[in-house]
Amino acid sequence: MRPIAKPKPFYLSIRFWLITVFLVALYAWSITGINFHGISENAGRVTKAILKGLIHPDWGFVYDPEGEDLLRGLLDTVAIAALGTFISAILCIPFGFWAARNIVRNRPANGAGKFVLSFIRTFPELIMAIMFIKAVGPGSFPGVLALGLHSIGMLAKLYSEAIENLDMGPSEALKACGANKLQTLWYAVIPQVLPEFMSFALYRFEINVRSATLLGIVGAGGIGQALIFSLDARNWPRVGIILLGIILTVTIIDLISGFIRKRLV
């Protein structure tokens, strides 16, 4: 005989409908909060000009031996992202061990490490770039500082999770043989987590290349400066070639980074 299916508890049905009503009310409130006053009269003309510029990019901006060009801007952007990632990948290692529960077993100390990483991640790269521009002036240097500092919060969090998931068997075996903490860390912990550390650093480098483009808009170097100048001047063909260069650069870096990360992990 088939078992008789038990009816769902009443509170489960009520919970489902309460969540549904809440989501509908939330979306309705969000939509009513949008102030829509219609489409501008010149929206069609501007849209046509943008599309025309994107379809017919300014190929002469790709390389200019006497001034600013696309290749120099993209190279500057990649250099900012690479240096910022390198700085954060090195500096966040002690933070990662500090926030790992299986390394720092004292709860208050471990909680302090996690709080520091959360606090660092609170500030977006754009805000950090603006603050560093005010402190050290415009250029590539504040972009490197902003990406390096912000990446510490995210990379150290990923590092700590990798440390928490490692196999403690080799560490316990070395301790049983009389190894000290430094020897255990060097011979049992680092070899296990190093491939994941490098994989996370490469993944963060991909993200930083995109972020470096945005940082240039506020004056932190890179191709973003040329992009914002072209947007202000409504030079849509130049905007088109810059966007095309950014897409190609990000795609190539993603492919290369993905290939390397597959070999590491």
C-alpha positions in Angstrom: 0.0 0.0 0.0 1.1 3.5 -0.8 1.9 5.6 2.2 -0.6 8.4 2.8 1.0 11.8 2.0 0.9 14.1 4.9 -0.5 17.6 4.3 2.0 20.4 4.6 1.9 22.3 7.9 -0.2 25.4 7.9 2.7 27.7 8.8 4.6 26.6 5.7 1.8 27.8 3.4 1.4 31.0 5.4 5.2 31.6 5.2 5.2 31.2 1.4 2.4 33.7 0.9 3.9 36.2 3.3 7.2 36.1 1.4 5.3 36.4 -1.9 3.3 39.4 -0.8 6.5 41.0 0.6 8.4 40.6 -2.6 5.5 41.9 -4.7 5.2 44.9 -2.4 8.9 45.5 -2.5 9.0 45.6 -6.3 5.9 47.7 -6.5 7.5 50.2 -4.1 10.7 50.2 -6.1 8.8 50.9 -9.4 6.7 53.7 -8.0 9.8 55.3 -6.6 11.2 55.9 -10.1 10.6 59.4 -11.4 9.9 58.8 -15.1 9.0 62.0 -17.0 9.1 60.6 -20.5 11.8 60.3 -23.2 13.7 63.4 -24.2 13.0 64.9 -27.6 16.6 64.6 -28.8 17.1 61.0 -27.4 16.7 59.5 -30.8 19.3 61.8 -32.4 21.8 61.2 -29.6 21.3 57.5 -29.8 21.9 57.4 -33.5 25.1 59.5 -33.1 26.3 57.0 -30.4 25.6 54.0 -32.5 27.1 55.5 -35.6 30.3 56.3 -33.6 30.4 52.8 -32.1 30.0 51.2 -35.6 32.6 53.4 -37.2 35.4 53.6 -34.5 38.3 56.0 -34.8 41.1 53.6 -35.9 43.6 56.4 -36.0 43.5 56.5 -32.2 44.9 53.0 -31.9 48.5 54.2 -32.2 49.8 57.7 -32.2 53.6 58.0 -31.9 53.5 61.6 -31.0 50.8 61.6 -28.3 48.2 59.7 -26.3 46.7 56.6 -27.9 44.7 53.5 -27.2 47.7 51.1 -26.8 49.4 53.3 -24.2 46.2 53.7 -22.3 45.4 50.0 -22.2 49.0 49.2 -21.3 48.8 51.7 -18.4 45.5 50.1 -17.3 46.9 46.6 -17.3 50.1 47.8 -15.5 47.9 49.4 -12.7 45.9 46.3 -12.3 49.0 44.0 -12.3 50.9 46.1 -9.7 47.8 46.5 -7.5 47.1 42.8 -7.6 50.8 41.9 -6.8 50.8 44.2 -3.8 47.6 42.9 -2.4 48.5 39.2 -3.1 51.6 39.6 -0.9 50.2 41.8 1.8 47.0 39.8 2.3 48.7 36.5 3.2 49.2 37.4 6.9 45.6 38.7 7.0 44.4 35.4 5.5 46.1 33.4 8.2 44.8 35.8 10.9 41.2 35.3 9.7 41.5 31.4 9.4 39.7 29.6 12.3 42.0 26.6 12.2 45.1 28.7 12.5 44.0 31.4 15.0 41.8 29.4 17.4 41.3 32.3 19.8 37.8 33.6 18.9 38.2 37.3 19.7 41.5 37.4 17.8 40.0 35.5 14.8 36.9 37.7 14.9 39.0 40.8 14.9 40.8 39.5 11.7 37.4 38.9 10.0 36.2 42.3 11.0 39.3 44.1 9.6 38.8 42.3 6.2 35.1 43.2 6.2 36.0 46.8 7.0 38.4 47.0 4.2 35.9 45.6 1.7 33.4 48.2 2.7 35.1 51.0 0.7 34.7 50.7 -3.1 37.7 51.1 -5.3 36.3 54.3 -6.7 36.0 56.0 -3.3 39.5 54.9 -2.4 40.9 56.2 -5.7 39.3 59.6 -5.1 40.8 59.7 -1.5 44.3 58.7 -2.8 44.0 61.3 -5.6 43.4 64.0 -3.0 46.4 62.7 -1.0 49.0 62.0 -3.6 47.7 63.7 -6.8 46.2 62.3 -10.0 47.9 59.6 -12.0 48.5 55.9 -12.0 49.9 55.8 -8.4 46.6 56.4 -6.6 45.0 53.8 -8.9 47.6 51.2 -7.8 47.0 52.1 -4.1 43.3 51.9 -4.4 43.3 48.6 -6.1 46.0 47.2 -3.9 44.2 48.2 -0.6 40.7 47.1 -1.7 41.9 43.8 -3.1 43.4 42.9 0.3 40.0 42.6 1.8 38.6 40.2 -0.8 41.8 38.2 -1.5 42.5 37.7 2.2 38.9 36.4 2.7 39.4 33.9 -0.1 42.8 33.0 1.3 41.4 32.4 4.8 38.7 30.1 3.3 41.4 28.1 1.5 43.4 27.8 4.7 40.3 26.6 6.6 39.7 23.9 4.1 43.2 22.4 4.0 44.0 18.9 5.2 45.5 19.1 8.7 46.9 15.6 8.5 50.4 16.7 7.3 50.5 19.4 10.0 49.7 17.0 12.8 52.3 14.5 11.4 55.0 17.2 11.5 54.0 18.3 15.0 54.2 14.7 16.1 57.8 14.5 14.7 58.8 17.6 16.8 58.5 20.3 14.1 57.9 23.9 15.3 55.2 26.2 14.1 57.3 27.8 11.4 58.4 24.4 10.0 54.8 23.1 10.0 53.6 26.2 8.2 56.4 26.1 5.6 56.3 22.4 4.8 52.7 21.4 5.5 50.4 24.4 5.0 52.0 26.6 2.3 52.4 23.7 -0.3 48.7 23.0 0.0 47.4 26.5 -0.2 49.9 28.1 -2.6 48.1 26.8 -5.9 44.8 28.2 -4.6 46.5 31.5 -3.6 47.9 31.9 -7.1 44.5 31.0 -8.7 42.7 33.6 -6.5 45.3 36.2 -7.3 44.9 35.6 -11.1 41.1 35.8 -10.7 41.5 39.1 -8.8 43.7 40.4 -11.5 40.9 39.9 -14.0 38.6 41.9 -11.8 41.2 44.7 -11.3 41.7 45.2 -15.0 38.0 46.1 -15.3 38.2 48.2 -12.1 41.3 50.1 -13.4 39.3 51.2 -16.4 36.7 52.8 -14.1 39.4 54.4 -11.9 40.8 56.3 -14.8 37.5 58.1 -15.1 38.2 59.9 -11.8 41.8 60.7 -12.7 43.6 57.6 -11.5 45.4 56.8 -14.8 44.7 54.3 -17.5 42.4 54.2 -20.5 39.5 55.6 -18.4 40.9 59.1 -18.6 40.8 59.0 -22.4 37.3 57.5 -22.2 35.8 60.2 -20.0 37.4 63.0 -22.2 35.9 61.4 -25.3 32.5 61.1 -23.6 32.6 64.8 -22.5 33.6 65.9 -26.1 30.9 63.6 -27.6 33.6 62.0 -29.7 31.6 58.8 -30.3 34.0 57.2 -32.8 36.8 57.5 -30.3 34.5 56.1 -27.6 33.8 53.2 -29.9 37.5 52.3 -30.4 38.2 52.7 -26.7 35.4 50.3 -25.8 36.5 47.9 -28.4 40.0 47.9 -27.1 38.8 47.4 -23.5 36.6 44.4 -24.6 39.5 42.7 -26.5 41.9 43.3 -23.6 39.6 41.9 -21.0 38.7 38.9 -23.2 42.3 38.0 -23.9 43.3 38.4 -20.2 40.3 36.2 -19.1 41.3 33.5 -21.6 44.9 33.5 -20.5 44.1 33.7 -16.8 41.5 30.9 -17.1 44.0 28.6 -18.8 46.7 29.2 -16.1 44.2 28.7 -13.3 43.1 25.4 -14.7 46.8 24.3 -14.7 47.3 25.5 -11.1 44.2 23.9 -9.4 
